[in-house]
Amino acid sequence: MAATRDFDLTKGSMAGHFRMLAIPAALGMLFTTLYNVVDVYFAGQIGTQAQAGLAIGFQAFFVLIAVAFGLSSAMSALVGNARGAKDDRSARRIAAQGLAFAFIATISLMIFALWFGPKAITLISEPGAYRDAALGYFYWLIAALPGFMLAFSANGILQAHGDSVTMQRGQMAAFFANIILNPLCIYGIPGLIDGFGFNGIALATILSQTGVMLWVLRAVMRLDIMKGVALRHIRLELATVKEITAQMLPTTTAMMVMFVSGFVLQYALKGFGEEAIAAYGIALRIEQILLLPVLGMTGALLPIAAQNYGAGDHARVREALWFCWKLGFVMTALAAPILWFGGGYAMRLFTQDAAVVPIGQSYLRVDGFLFPIYMMLFAINSFLQALKKPVYTLWISLYRQGFGVAFFIWLLVGMIGMDVWGVWLGIATAVSTGWIIALWITIRIAREKIGGLRG
């Protein structure tokens, strides 16, 4: 039976398409973030060292699944372009071989992780209990890679068809499963099953994310374009591999730069103690919750713009970008005051450590001013991917999250001698100057590909 969530985004109300795609996507990301919040909460029940270990171990893991983000964007853009051009044969070829590509990439990453993880974690931590916790947690998480990689790749195919509900439902189920699995895996059942302690958090992730993967893959195989798919369709062809890689690699590299930037931040923060590392990990979760509506909306821009660009309707591509920006400014105007005035309260929901709360609160106050800039940057990334120009997202990321973060933190902390505020202001300076560069690139690419931002 074919899936019913298969929509033509080249016609109909722009607001309706954004609502249809963005709300389920935002809800899905909300439950993903709440999923992570559950992990932070249970790590906090063990102690501050466990929370610091969770933050560092997860940071190392996320560098690996940058490939999953790249594949998701590639599938959404390429399948979306093919769907917009009404070329179902190309859509089938890209979807089937994209999943095969994801499977091979997963096996390669699992092997690479055994070498990469210990080196990365050792670099950004000091010897002691929280480093040991991070290493153990990371090793367990390697087994969760298939769940993340294949689910993200399959979700890109669904998004290209206008379906963001399937992933949302999978993430909701994973959240509720995590609430049960975390205490069960950490503490076990007295007299029946021994718990795994802190590593039980990773085991819960393995089980729940594997379930999400199976759910999303099931939905993909029910799509009309996947009818009649046989083994010959998933045999990788050089031309298709090049097409997928060209679209995936810049996004993946940009994501890796972002995660490596997280290592730079962890490296800078370790000089201020494990409390600073724990505070940053908690504050990031709070930030992510408030960014969810923006992420859902800017993520919806990619399939909408991709289908319309594939259909050759440049005016509608422009309309989608401007609609996204206008709505985004409203969203960020509502979110920023919460960070400015409620950051301390939000921090205390996750920790009672008197040294951790004010550090996280200071980060959230700076972050509130950056929300509109983040929104525009996220939208620009989706826009460039839809126009098959993802390489520019890489250059933007290399400056903003690579050079910019490292340079400005070094300047403010290393040279001027500021405290943890120097780390936060270094981030703000990198983001702001990166936004200026990104806007200039967007104007230039829009002029070349769709006749300008204004037509």
TAVEN-V944562 format. One record per residue. N is the residue number from 0. PHI is phi in radians with two decimals (999 if undefined). PSI is psi in whole degrees, 0 to 359 (999 if undefined). D_CENTER is the distance of its C-alpha to the mean C-alpha in Angstrom with 2 decimals. Layout:
N_PHI_PSI_D_CENTER, N_PHI_PSI_D_CENTER
This chain:
0_999_131_31.16, 1_-1.36_151_28.74, 2_-1.22_147_25.76, 3_-1.61_344_26.66, 4_-1.54_82_23.31, 5_-2.50_103_23.85, 6_-2.07_145_24.17, 7_-1.56_109_25.63, 8_-1.56_5_23.60, 9_-1.53_355_26.32, 10_-2.33_161_28.65, 11_1.63_181_28.80, 12_-1.20_130_27.55, 13_-1.12_316_24.54, 14_-1.07_322_24.00, 15_-1.14_320_24.39, 16_-1.16_318_21.75, 17_-1.11_318_19.16, 18_-1.10_316_20.29, 19_-1.11_322_20.20, 20_-1.56_318_16.63, 21_-1.28_319_14.98, 22_-1.13_310_16.60, 23_-1.09_322_15.68, 24_-1.11_316_12.01, 25_-1.13_320_12.10, 26_-1.13_319_14.17, 27_-1.07_316_11.99, 28_-1.20_329_9.06, 29_-1.04_314_12.06, 30_-1.24_331_13.24, 31_-1.14_316_10.09, 32_-1.17_317_10.37, 33_-1.10_327_14.08, 34_-1.00_312_13.77, 35_-1.17_326_12.53, 36_-1.09_321_15.27, 37_-1.03_317_17.74, 38_-1.06_315_17.04, 39_-1.08_319_17.60, 40_-1.06_311_20.68, 41_-1.23_328_22.26, 42_-1.12_323_21.65, 43_-1.14_330_23.43, 44_-1.17_334_26.27, 45_-1.44_320_26.80, 46_2.62_168_26.71, 47_-1.06_323_25.12, 48_-1.10_323_25.14, 49_-1.17_320_23.07, 50_-1.12_319_20.46, 51_-1.14_318_20.44, 52_-1.10_321_20.28, 53_-1.08_314_17.28, 54_-1.06_315_15.37, 55_-1.28_315_16.50, 56_-1.09_320_16.23, 57_-1.22_325_12.62, 58_-1.06_316_11.86, 59_-1.12_320_13.87, 60_-1.14_321_12.29, 61_-1.18_334_8.74, 62_-1.03_321_10.68, 63_-1.20_317_11.93, 64_-1.47_12_9.11, 65_-1.02_329_8.09, 66_-1.08_323_10.79, 67_-1.13_318_9.20, 68_-1.08_318_6.56, 69_-1.11_317_9.85, 70_-1.15_322_11.93, 71_-1.07_313_10.22, 72_-1.13_320_10.74, 73_-1.10_315_14.10, 74_-1.14_318_15.26, 75_-1.12_317_14.53, 76_-1.26_311_16.35, 77_-1.25_313_19.13, 78_-1.16_323_19.96, 79_-1.10_317_19.72, 80_-1.04_315_22.16, 81_-1.13_320_24.42, 82_-1.13_320_24.44, 83_-1.12_326_25.32, 84_-1.47_2_28.12, 85_1.04_36_29.26, 86_-1.86_81_29.11, 87_-1.18_333_28.28, 88_-1.13_315_29.59, 89_-1.16_321_27.01, 90_-1.06_318_24.22, 91_-1.12_315_25.55, 92_-1.07_313_25.83, 93_-1.17_318_22.31, 94_-1.13_311_20.83, 95_-1.13_315_23.13, 96_-1.31_334_22.80, 97_-1.13_321_19.02, 98_-1.20_322_19.04, 99_-1.13_319_21.71, 100_-1.03_316_19.81, 101_-1.09_321_16.82, 102_-1.11_314_19.47, 103_-1.12_319_21.10, 104_-1.10_324_17.98, 105_-1.09_313_17.24, 106_-1.06_317_20.80, 107_-1.11_319_20.69, 108_-1.19_324_17.61, 109_-1.10_323_19.28, 110_-1.23_315_22.34, 111_-1.07_324_20.69, 112_-1.05_326_18.96, 113_-1.09_329_22.47, 114_-1.53_318_23.36, 115_-1.24_314_20.23, 116_-0.95_305_19.30, 117_-1.05_322_22.67, 118_-1.17_316_23.01, 119_-1.14_315_19.72, 120_-1.17_321_20.35, 121_-1.10_324_23.99, 122_-1.12_322_23.20, 123_-1.85_13_21.34, 124_-2.40_162_23.51, 125_-1.71_153_27.18, 126_-1.01_142_29.31, 127_2.56_191_29.63, 128_-1.13_322_28.39, 129_-1.29_331_24.80, 130_-1.19_317_24.37, 131_-1.06_320_26.01, 132_-1.11_317_23.73, 133_-1.09_318_20.59, 134_-1.12_313_22.17, 135_-1.08_316_23.22, 136_-1.07_317_19.91, 137_-1.11_314_18.16, 138_-1.02_319_20.93, 139_-1.12_320_20.55, 140_-1.14_339_16.80, 141_-0.95_324_17.68, 142_-1.23_348_19.09, 143_-1.55_352_15.81, 144_-0.98_315_14.43, 145_-1.00_319_16.19, 146_-1.04_314_14.73, 147_-1.23_312_11.07, 148_-1.08_308_12.12, 149_-1.27_326_14.59, 150_-1.16_316_12.91, 151_-1.14_317_9.93, 152_-1.10_314_12.75, 153_-1.11_323_15.03, 154_-1.15_327_12.83, 155_-1.05_322_12.73, 156_-1.14_317_16.51, 157_-1.14_318_16.77, 158_-1.08_324_14.95, 159_-1.08_337_17.43, 160_-1.68_6_20.11, 161_1.46_17_18.99, 162_-1.89_106_17.90, 163_-1.99_3_14.93, 164_-1.36_322_17.23, 165_-1.03_312_17.23, 166_-1.13_322_13.65, 167_-1.01_314_14.30, 168_-1.17_323_17.43, 169_-1.11_320_16.05, 170_-1.24_326_13.55, 171_-1.11_314_16.54, 172_-1.09_320_18.76, 173_-1.11_322_16.55, 174_-1.06_310_16.58, 175_-1.17_324_20.35, 176_-1.12_323_20.86, 177_-1.16_326_19.10, 178_-1.07_324_21.55, 179_-1.45_317_24.35, 180_-1.22_325_23.12, 181_-1.03_302_22.25, 182_-1.12_326_25.83, 183_-1.12_316_27.34, 184_-1.34_329_25.74, 185_-1.30_310_26.27, 186_-1.80_341_29.80, 187_1.26_196_31.01, 188_-2.07_112_34.01, 189_-0.89_127_37.04, 190_1.50_349_39.80, 191_-2.13_306_37.85, 192_-2.30_131_34.55, 193_-1.35_144_33.62, 194_-1.43_167_30.20, 195_-1.82_6_27.90, 196_1.16_214_27.36, 197_-0.98_323_24.13, 198_-1.16_346_23.03, 199_-1.09_333_23.35, 200_-1.09_319_19.91, 201_-1.18_320_18.52, 202_-1.08_320_20.97, 203_-1.07_321_19.82, 204_-1.13_317_16.23, 205_-1.01_311_17.87, 206_-1.16_313_20.02, 207_-1.25_320_17.73, 208_-1.28_332_14.89, 209_-1.13_322_17.75, 210_-1.10_318_19.01, 211_-1.06_316_15.91, 212_-1.00_312_16.15, 213_-1.11_322_19.83, 214_-1.15_314_19.45, 215_-1.24_319_17.11, 216_-1.07_322_19.27, 217_-1.04_317_22.30, 218_-1.16_321_21.25, 219_-1.08_316_20.70, 220_-1.20_349_24.13, 221_-1.63_357_25.71, 222_-1.19_151_24.86, 223_-1.03_320_27.95, 224_-1.19_343_26.80, 225_-1.66_2_26.53, 226_-1.11_132_30.12, 227_1.37_10_32.29, 228_-1.15_129_29.62, 229_-2.15_178_31.45, 230_-1.01_326_30.99, 231_-1.14_335_32.13, 232_-1.32_334_29.20, 233_-1.65_359_26.62, 234_-1.21_121_28.70, 235_-1.16_131_26.72, 236_-1.88_143_28.49, 237_-1.02_318_28.27, 238_-1.11_318_27.86, 239_-1.23_320_24.91, 240_-1.04_317_23.23, 241_-1.10_320_23.76, 242_-1.12_314_22.38, 243_-1.15_315_19.13, 244_-1.10_318_18.85, 245_-1.07_324_19.69, 246_-1.45_328_16.87, 247_-1.41_317_14.27, 248_-1.04_314_15.38, 249_-1.06_318_14.79, 250_-1.15_316_11.14, 251_-1.08_315_10.78, 252_-1.12_320_13.03, 253_-1.09_320_11.37, 254_-1.16_321_8.13, 255_-1.10_320_10.85, 256_-1.05_320_12.65, 257_-1.09_316_10.03, 258_-1.26_323_10.06, 259_-1.11_325_13.78, 260_-1.03_324_14.10, 261_-1.08_324_13.12, 262_-1.16_321_16.04, 263_-1.05_317_18.21, 264_-1.13_317_17.67, 265_-1.10_322_18.45, 266_-1.11_317_21.43, 267_-1.18_322_22.66, 268_-1.33_336_22.33, 269_-1.11_337_24.15, 270_-1.22_345_27.27, 271_-1.80_7_27.13, 272_1.73_167_27.01, 273_-1.15_337_24.88, 274_-1.11_321_24.99, 275_-1.16_320_22.96, 276_-1.15_315_20.27, 277_-1.10_319_20.24, 278_-1.08_317_20.27, 279_-1.12_317_17.22, 280_-1.08_319_15.24, 281_-1.22_315_16.61, 282_-1.08_325_16.21, 283_-1.08_321_12.46, 284_-1.12_319_12.37, 285_-1.14_316_14.81, 286_-1.01_315_13.03, 287_-1.09_322_9.89, 288_-1.07_315_12.56, 289_-1.31_338_14.30, 290_-1.45_351_11.52, 291_-0.99_314_10.79, 292_-1.03_321_13.64, 293_-1.16_316_12.64, 294_-1.13_320_9.12, 295_-1.09_317_11.10, 296_-1.20_313_13.79, 297_-1.23_330_12.25, 298_-1.17_325_10.35, 299_-1.14_332_13.89, 300_-1.04_325_15.39, 301_-1.08_303_14.30, 302_-1.14_326_16.43, 303_-1.13_310_19.09, 304_-1.16_323_19.60, 305_-1.14_313_19.42, 306_-1.10_317_22.10, 307_-1.26_328_24.26, 308_-1.20_320_24.10, 309_-1.09_327_25.12, 310_-1.42_353_27.91, 311_1.37_15_29.04, 312_-1.65_83_28.82, 313_-1.20_327_27.82, 314_-1.08_323_28.97, 315_-1.28_330_26.57, 316_-1.11_314_23.63, 317_-1.07_317_24.77, 318_-1.03_320_25.25, 319_-1.11_317_21.68, 320_-1.12_313_20.35, 321_-1.16_322_22.93, 322_-1.07_317_22.41, 323_-1.06_314_18.70, 324_-1.12_314_19.70, 325_-1.09_313_22.63, 326_-1.15_326_20.91, 327_-1.11_322_18.12, 328_-1.14_324_20.88, 329_-1.13_315_22.33, 330_-1.07_314_19.18, 331_-1.24_330_18.62, 332_-1.14_330_22.38, 333_-1.40_329_22.27, 334_-1.44_324_19.42, 335_-1.00_314_20.68, 336_-1.06_332_23.96, 337_-1.11_319_22.34, 338_-1.21_319_20.74, 339_-1.14_317_24.04, 340_-1.88_343_26.35, 341_-2.02_8_24.55, 342_-1.08_318_22.41, 343_-1.12_318_25.13, 344_-1.10_316_25.61, 345_-1.09_320_21.95, 346_-1.09_321_22.02, 347_-1.23_349_25.21, 348_-1.24_339_23.65, 349_-2.01_345_21.99, 350_-2.68_146_24.60, 351_-1.89_7_28.27, 352_-1.22_115_28.46, 353_-1.11_339_30.29, 354_-1.48_337_29.00, 355_-1.45_319_25.27, 356_-1.01_307_25.30, 357_-1.13_331_26.60, 358_-1.17_313_24.27, 359_-1.13_323_21.16, 360_-1.11_322_23.03, 361_-1.15_321_23.68, 362_-1.10_315_20.04, 363_-1.15_329_19.32, 364_-1.17_319_22.38, 365_-1.17_319_21.27, 366_-1.06_327_17.78, 367_-1.00_324_19.55, 368_-1.29_341_21.05, 369_-1.59_350_17.83, 370_-0.99_313_16.24, 371_-1.09_326_18.05, 372_-1.21_317_17.16, 373_-0.99_316_13.39, 374_-1.01_312_14.00, 375_-1.14_322_16.08, 376_-1.14_317_13.83, 377_-1.09_318_10.92, 378_-1.14_320_13.84, 379_-1.08_319_15.36, 380_-1.04_314_12.52, 381_-1.11_318_12.78, 382_-1.08_312_16.52, 383_-1.17_324_16.96, 384_-1.14_319_15.13, 385_-1.11_328_17.37, 386_-1.52_11_20.34, 387_1.03_39_19.64, 388_-2.19_49_19.36, 389_-1.21_343_15.96, 390_-1.05_331_17.89, 391_-1.26_333_18.14, 392_-1.13_329_14.44, 393_-1.16_313_15.10, 394_-1.10_321_18.15, 395_-1.08_315_16.62, 396_-1.17_321_13.94, 397_-1.03_321_16.80, 398_-1.31_306_18.80, 399_-1.17_313_16.55, 400_-1.81_352_14.47, 401_-1.77_275_17.06, 402_-1.09_312_20.59, 403_-1.03_309_20.30, 404_-1.06_311_18.77, 405_-1.10_316_21.12, 406_-1.17_311_24.09, 407_-1.26_327_24.08, 408_-1.19_318_23.50, 409_-1.04_318_26.28, 410_-1.13_313_28.44, 411_-1.39_322_28.12, 412_-1.62_310_28.11, 413_-1.27_319_29.88, 414_-1.63_313_32.42, 415_-1.46_334_33.00, 416_1.51_26_32.52, 417_-1.22_161_30.37, 418_-1.47_209_28.97, 419_-1.07_338_25.40, 420_-1.08_330_25.56, 421_-1.11_326_25.64, 422_-1.16_314_22.14, 423_-1.14_317_20.83, 424_-1.23_331_22.99, 425_-1.11_317_21.96, 426_-1.06_313_18.32, 427_-1.06_318_19.74, 428_-1.16_318_22.01, 429_-1.11_317_19.47, 430_-1.13_316_17.18, 431_-1.16_315_20.37, 432_-1.24_327_21.94, 433_-1.13_324_18.83, 434_-1.11_320_18.81, 435_-1.08_316_22.46, 436_-1.11_316_21.91, 437_-1.09_320_19.14, 438_-1.14_319_21.51, 439_-1.09_317_24.35, 440_-1.11_318_22.55, 441_-1.10_316_21.58, 442_-1.05_318_25.23, 443_-1.18_313_26.48, 444_-1.18_321_24.40, 445_-1.09_321_25.13, 446_-1.12_323_28.80, 447_-1.33_320_28.78, 448_-1.72_327_26.95, 449_-2.29_16_27.73, 450_1.39_21_30.61, 451_1.78_165_28.84, 452_-1.30_338_26.77, 453_-1.88_355_29.98, 454_1.53_999_31.63
